[in-house]
Amino acid sequence: MANPKSLGAAFNRLWLAFSSSKLGDGLMAAAAPLLAISLTQDTVLIALSGAMYLLPWLFFAIAIGTLVDRIDRRRTLVAVAIFRALVATTLAVLIFTNTLSIYGLLLSTFLIGTADVFNDTALQSVIPTILNKDQLERGNSRFQMSDTVLQQFIGMPLGAAFFVISASLPFGLNALGFAIAAVLLVLIPRRHIAKKVVDADRPSFKAQLVEGLRFLWNDKRIMRLVVATALIGFGFNIAGATAVLYLTQTLGVPKVLFGLLMLSGGVGGLLGAWASPKLSQRFGRGVVLAWSITMTSVFELCQGLSPNVYFFIIASVGAGFAIAGWNVLLMSLYHTLIPNEVFGRVHGTRRTLVWGIMPIGALIGGFVAKIDLRAPYIVGGTFAILVAMYFFRFIRQLGNSSDNT
């Protein structure tokens, strides 16, 4: 008799591949900003090193989303994992040979970000094909918990420590993580990730792209949610643009402890990912969504007002808890509202709007940091709070109306 709590073999293999790549991501997430400040002290270039990861969402997400709806999604995930492994390997070699410049890091980050557009779009398009609607919150919760544990609890502390030992080591291990993910993805039987779009007599690429744009534009509920998310994310990226300088210079955190400090957000994130489905069942999806994004904004502001590193840790735990709950329930909401046959296109379009303006926020944060390293958190956090309060009622109503728990 099948375990009623099991999400199935296909999901488990996809989740393991995701987990392997997230461990590598954690190593790189801590090492990359430390590498950036070892190459330059220019706050704008440091902010740009983070923005380059997000720029591909602005440039390519709509086209990539359309493409993902037309091709084999499993092959896409495998190809992307291999590509990212190659880029990380190249980066590790350049660091080891002491031939990497800040501009080489910017280019590598842009390439990795482009690959992640493919990966995220394909992954999010696959999830609702292998899970039932009543399994979505549990499935997304498992992804979020894996992201938190492996990227923030394990990957980031190790990434910072390994960087101190050898700057190239975290990037080499990042490549290994993606190579393992590629192997795991190959092991998923194709029948578990069957395309719902039939190749025969399908519309042209341009026609499908326009269809995705039209769907999002005509669905005012989703469009308004996307606008709210984009504006709040814009504020968050102003806030965190120069976090590595704020922590190491203003709060005096040693480089070797940088990744360990990021663990505090992971503690909150793990608890938030675990609790969000339960809170959703108790209070309703919309209520939890609205309060989660509002409190995340409040904690962003608190981080910038931290008198010491201990206060920053407490605010990070709170922000991690709230944003994890938001992420789990938001993706479950999108999986419920968006038909799978157009999911890639709509997901790519909304990501273009949401993540596309994030690099602009990061660049603004870099300039604001020239005034004071606390200023980005104060400006970005305040902006996000105002936006969250404005959209609070709408988010609560939309989430509750879609709640199928």
ABEGO torsion letter per residue (X at the ends): XBBAABAEAAAAAAAAAAAAAAAAAAAAAAAAAAAAAAABABAAAAAAAAAAAAAAAAAAAAAAAAAAAABBAAAAAAAAAAAAAAAAAAAAAAAAAGABBAAAAAAAAAAAAAAAAAAAAAAAAAAAAABBAAAAAAAAAAAAAAAAAAAAAAAAAAAAAAAAABAAAAAAAAAAAAAAAAAAAAABBAAABBBABBABGBBBAAAAAAAAAAAAAABAAAAAAAAAAAAAAAAAAAAAAAAAAAAAAAAGBBAAAAAAAAAAAAAAAAAAAAAAAAAAAAAEAAAAAAAAAAAAAAAAAAAAABABAAAAAAAAAAAAAAAAAAAAAAAAAAAAABBAAAAAAAAAAAAAAAAAAAAAAAAAAAAAAAABAAAAAAAAAAAAAAAAAAAAAAAAAAAAAABAX
